[in-house]
Amino acid sequence: MNLASILLAAVSRDPHRPALKLGDRTVSYAELDDASARCAGYLRKHGVAPGDRVALMLPNVPEFAVLYYGILRAGAVVVPMNPLLKPREVDYYLEDSGAKGILAWHTTEQAAVDRADGLSVAVTPDGLTDLLAAYEPVTGLVERDGDETAVILYTSGTTGQPKGAELTHDNLCRNVEVSNATLLGLGGGDVMFGALPLFHSFGQTIALNCAVAAGATLTLLPRFDAAQALEILVRDRATVFAGVPTMYAALLAAAGDDQPDLSALRTCVSGGAALPVELLRRFEEKFGCVILEGYGLSETSPVASFNHPDRPRKPGSIGTPIDGVEMDVRTADGAPAATDEVGEIVIRGHNVMKGYWRRPEATAEAIVDGWFRTGDLGARDADGYYRIVDRTKDLVIRGGFNVYPREVEEVLYEHPAVAEAAVLGMPYPTLGEEVVAVVALRPGADADPAELREYVKGQLAAYKYPRQVWIVPALPKGPTGKILKRSITVPPPAAG
């Protein structure tokens, strides 16, 4: 079993079909097959062995797919990384995963590319072609056991450093199989619009792997822009769109009073954050395409539940579990919750990760008796449909990207003027949530909000830094001295 087998199967069916599109550039399945096979040969010649980890740090460009499947074909493990990460973040990912090297897009900060002790490549389209041309293709693939790790996706709660969720070949292959069969219904004639970041579990499974498994075409957009997205959807006659709620809002705004021809679009799926019912209604009314809302996490490969196309939809719900997956709601004492009773959502099935990379204690805490504890509060109605009520974690979801407050707080604490810091998410109309920091300064210290904002901006990815910083005399605390975030009140984030 090797996840890359989905590519070999697609090539055998129709090698000349377009696999990837980016602007005027088209890559056929035969070309993707050859380039990924040469990538496997290149990695093998440079000492990458089965089971080794290789970091992949690219935006949504065809080279992502080439290197992704090349790493898998070599039997190695992909460690996807956001190309917006700064050097200090790259250091952590590489050190924690023990990566053999890093393959990064040429626009990534060179300082980040140079972090790897071993293999380090700044990828450009022409440069990659020239580089791989000299290596013999590995025409097959290295077989791996189904329970061996294929991808390590880094995620975290609100405490501690990010943790690497180990997703196995079985996890990902089965999640793709079920998602295609019961949700997307992709075939060789379909065009999937790929705006979701491929380094993220949602984009990787639903856009890239589902499209390749079906022999469909994935049309790419490196950085989401609603006007460009509409042009691509019309130009390429896209049939399936997968996005986060902020993308749907942006598409509506970009269209304005115009009526773009999206008649080819038959299915839209939404995940990553709760989709407002009014937004769903407006989008469907405007474009005449049904949105299927679902739920999942990096630790669940990611798809766990959805509003299915062959069953009644319930706007505002995350639907029902996909085939082979069980979900439940548990009370604080671990007992099953009653109908409509709020509790923690737990998940069991083929989609649940192997565990957290080299963190047995965190794994044991997260997976209890085979059930993955999501940390999300929800409820199940009498028809078996689930809804998310709130998060037990302080995770901030800004425009579909996860921001972990502790990571931002630790950077703030490194500023010499900062005595206390709390980072929280505040409701924001276009992004879902905005990152806001509340800070108390050291006695006699001097710093203004702009200085602190720029300090964090220089050390973390652009989507993580707080757009607003509020300086207060002191932060509210409980009897043990712990900062009480629920007692913090700040003005709503200003537009822009």
N, C-alpha and C positions, 0 to 999 in steps of 0.2 A: 504494500500500500504506500503510495506517494501522492501527495496532493497534485504534483505536476502531471500526473497521469491524465488529468482532465484536458490538458493541452494536447497531449499525444493523441487522445481520442478525437478531439476536434480536428486536428490535422488530417487524420485518416479519413474523416468524413468529407471534408472539403478544404483542401490545402490553399486554394486560391481565394477563398472568401476573405473579405476585409476583417481583420481581428481588432485593429485599433485605428482610430482617426484622431488627428490633431491638426486643425486648420486644413490646409491643402495636402497634408501628408497622410498617407495610408500605409499601414503595415499589414500584410496578409498573414494568415495562419502559418503558411510555409516559412515566411520570413521570420516570424516570431519564434517558430520552432528552431530554425537554424541558429538564430542569434542566441537564444537561451541555451542551446546545446553547446555552442562555442563558449558561452559564459561559464558553463559547468566545466569545460575543458580548461579554461583559464584559471578557474579557482583550484582545480585539481593540481595543475602545474605549480601553483603558488602555495601548496601545502595545506589547502583546506580539505579536511577529512570529514567523513560522515559524522554528524553530531556536533561539529564545530558551529559556533554562532557567527553570523556575518551581519553587520549593521547595514541598513538600507535607508538612505536619507534623501529622497527625491520627491518633487511635486508630481502632479498628475500629468506625466509625459510617457510616451511609449517605452522609454528606457526603464521605467519602473517595472513594467511587466517582464521585459527581457531579463532583468537582473533578479527579480523575484522568483521566476520559474527556473532561472539558471542556478540560483542558490539551492532551491529545492531539488533540482535534478541531480546536483552533486551530493545530495543526502545531508546537506547542512541545514541549519536553522536560521530563518529570517528574523532579524530584529528590526522592525520598522521604526523609523524615527521621523518626527516632524522636522522638515527642513528649516523651520523658523527657530529651532532651538539654538541657544547660545552656548559658547564653549563650556561653561561650568555644568550645564545640563548634559551636554554630550559626554563629558568626562564621566558623569555618574552612570549613564546608560552603558557605556563601553566597559567600564570597570565592573559594574555589577553583573553584566551578562558574560563577561570574559570573552568578548568578541574577538575573533581572529583578525578582523579588519573592518573597514568602513568603505562603502561605495556611496558617494554623495554627489549631488547635482552641483554643477560648476558655479552656480550663483550663491551657493552656501558660503558662509564666512570661511575663508581659508584656515583660520585658526581652529575652527571646528573640525574641518577635514583632517588636519594634522594631529588630532588628538590620538588617533589609533597608533598602537605600538607596532602593529604588523601591516597588513595590506591596507593601502590608503589610495583611493582613486577619486579624482574630481571628474565627474562624468559630463561629457558633451556629446551631442548626437553623432557628429562626424568622428570625434575622437574615439567614442566607444566602438563604432564600426571598424575603424582602423585597428584599434587595439585587439578586438576579438578575431579579426580576419586571419591573424597569424596562428590561431590555435585550432587544433582539430576538434570538431564537435563531438560531444558525448551523446551519441544518437539515441540511446535509451535513457534510463534513469537509475539511480541507486535505490533499490528497494528498501523500504523502511517498515518496521512493524507499525500497525495501526495506532498503537498506544505511545509511539515515540513522538517527540515534540517536533512540530513543523514550524511554528511561529511563536515568538515570545513578544507579547504586547504589554507594554508598561502602563500600569494604572495604579491608583492609590486611593485611599480614603483621606481623611483629614489629619491623620497622624502618621508620623514616620515618613520614610523615603518612598518614592514610587516602587511598586512591586511588579515583577514580570509575570503575567499570566501565561502559563504554558498551554498552548492549544495544540492538540495532536493532529496527525493526519486524519484519523477517524473523525475527530470533532469537526474539522473544517469540511471534509468531503461529505459527511452526512448532512451538515447544516446547508451546504450548497444544494445537495440532492433534494432535500425536503423543501427548501425555499423555492427552487425552480418548479418542482412538481405541484406544489399546493398554493403557491403565492404568486409567483411571477409568470409562470407558464412560458418561459423563453424558448424560442426556437431559432434555427439558423437564419431566418429572415428578419429577426428583430434587431433593433438598434437601441442599445442602452445608453442613456446619457450619464456620463461619469463626471459629476462635479463634486461628489463626496470625496474627501481626501483618501487616497489609496493606502496611506500609512495607518489609517484608522480602521477598526474592525468592521464597521458598517460598510464603508466603501470597498474594503478588500473582499468581503464575502458577497454582498449583494450586487455590487457593480462589476468588479474585476472577475472574481471566480465564477459567479453565476453566469456571466456573459460568455466566458471562455468555455465553461462546461457545456453550454448550449450551442456553441459555435456561432454565437451572435456577434455583432459589432459593438464595440465600446467606443463611443465618441467622447473625447476628453476636453476638459477645461482646467488648466493648471491652477487658476485662482478664481473663485466664484465671482462673477459679475453678472447681475441679472439681465442687463441689456444684451451682453454677449451670449448668455445662456439661451435667451429667447431666439436669437439669430441661429444658434446651433440646432435648437429643437426644430425650428422650421426648415432650415437648410438640409439637415440629415434625416428628416422625417422620423424623428425619434419615437419609439413605441412605448418605452418604459422610462420613467423618471424616478429616481430615488433621492430624497433630500431630507434636510432637517426643517423644522417649521420656519425658521428665519428665511430660508430660501424661497419657500412658497409666498411669504409676505413680500419679499423683494421682487419676485416675478410679477405679482399683481401690481405693485407700484410701478415697475418698469413698463408694463403694458399700458397703463393709464386707460385712456378711452379707446385705444386701438384694439383690434381683434386679430392677433397673430394666428396664422393657420396652424393650429396644433391638432388637426383632425386625425393624424396618425397616432397620437398619444392615447394608448388604451388603459394604461395602469400607472398610477403614482403611488409610491409608498413613502411613509414618513416615520421617522424614529429619531432618537437622540435626545428628545425633550418632548414635553407634552404639547400637542397641537391644539391651539384654541379652536373651539367648535365654530366660532364665527369666521375664523380664517379658512377653515375647511369648507364651510358653506360658500363663502365668497369665491374661493378658487374654483370649486366645482361648477358654480353657476357661470363663471367667466369663461372657463376653458372646456367645460363639458367632459371632464375626466374625473373618474372616481379616485379618491385618495384612501388608501388602506393604511391605517395607523397601527403601529406595533411597538414592541418593547424588547430590549435585550441589553446585554452588557458585554464588555470585552471578555469577561470570564465565561460567557455563554456562547461564544463563537460567531456572531453575537445573538442571532435570532432566537427568541424564546416564545413569543406570542405575537399574534396579529389578528386583525379583522380580516377574515378570509374572503376571497372573492366569491365563493360558492355558498356563503352563509350570510344571514342578516348582519348588517353593520350596526355598531352602536357608537355614534360620534361621542368623543370624550372618553372612550374606553380604549384599552390596549388589546382588546379581543380575547381570544382563547389560545391555549398552548398549541404549538405546531406538533405535527406527528412525531411520536416517540419522546415527547417531553411532557413532564408533569409539573404543575405549579400548585402551590398551596399558600394559604395565609396563616401565620402562626402568631399567637398571642405572646406576651412578654415571657410567660413561663414555658413556651414551646408547644403548647397545646394547639390543635387546629381551631381556627377562628370560625365563628358562626357566619352564616350568610349576611353580607353587608357589614360585618364587624371589621374594624380596621386592625391590621396587624402587619408583621413583616412578611414580605413576599419571599418565598423560597422556591428553588427550582431544582429538578432532578431529571437527568436524561443524557442522551448522547452528546449534547451540546456543552455540557459542563466541563470546564478546563481540567487538566491533569492536576494542577496545583500552582502555587506561586513558586517561581524559580528560586531554589535554594532557601526557601522560607517555610520549613515544616510547621512551625508554630502558627504562622499566619494562615497556612493552608488548613490546619486542624481547626482553627477558629472559624474559618469561612465555610468549610464543608463539614457538616455534621450529619452522620449517618447517611451519607450520600446526597444530602440536600445542601445546595449552595444558598447561603444566607446573603441576600442581595443588599440589605441595609435600606431598602425602600419600603415605605409604608403604603399599603394598598388594601383593597377589599374586593371580594368576589360576589357578584349578584346571583340571583336565583337561576339564571340561565347559564352560569359558568363563565361570564365575562368579567375580566379584571379591570380595575382602574387604579391608577397611582394617586395617592392622597398627598404624600409628602416624602421627604427624604430624611432618614435618620442621620445621614452624613451632612456635612456642611458644604458638600460639593457645589460649586458654582458652574452652571452651564451657560457659557457666553457664546451665542451664535452657533451652538452645536458643539463647541469645544469645551472639554472639561478643564476647569481651573481648580486646583487644590489649594485652599487658603493657607495651609501651613507652609507650603513652599514659598508663597509670596511673603508671608509674615517673616520667615527666616531671613529673607533678603533685606527686608525693612529693619530687622533687628541688627543687621550688620552695619547699618548707618550709625555713625558715632553719636548723632543727636537723639536717636530713638530709644526711649525707655520701655514703651509698651506698644503693641500693635495688634490689631484685629482686622482681618479681611473677611468681607461678606459679600453676598450677592444681593443686589437690589433689583426689583422688577424694572424692566426696560422694554419699551414697546417693540423695537425692531430687532433686538438681540435676545429677547427672553429674559436675560439677566445681565447686569453690568457689574464689574468688579469695583468695589469701593473699599478704601482703607481708612481706619480710624486710628489715630496715633497720639500717644502722649510723649512729650519730649523729656529728656534728662534735665535735671535742675541746672539752670544757667546756660543750657544749650540753645542754639538758634538754628532753625531750618524752616523753610516755607513749603507749602504743599507742592508747588511746581518742582522744587528741588528733589523732594522725596519721590515724586512720580517719575521724574527723569532717572533717578538713581535705580529704581526697579526696572524701568524700561530698558536700561543698558545691560541688564543681566539676565532677563527672562524673555521668552518669546512674546511677540507683539500682542497676542490675544490674552496674555496673563496679567500684564501690569495694570494697576488700578487707575482708571480714568479720573477718579476724584479721590483726593486725600483730605481728610478732616482732622485738624489738630485740636485736641481737647486737653483739659488739665489732667484728667485721669480716666481710666476705663473702669466700668462697673465690675465688681468682683463678688464672688460668693464667699461663704465662711472659710473655705479652704484656700482662698486667694486665687482661685481660678477665674479667669475673665469670663463674664457672662455675656455672650454675644446676643442673647435674646433680649437683654436689657439695653442694648445700644440702639439709639435712634438717630438717624441722620436724614437730611433732606433728600428727596429723590434725585437720582443722577440727572444732570442737565443734558439736553439733547446735544448730540455732536461729540 
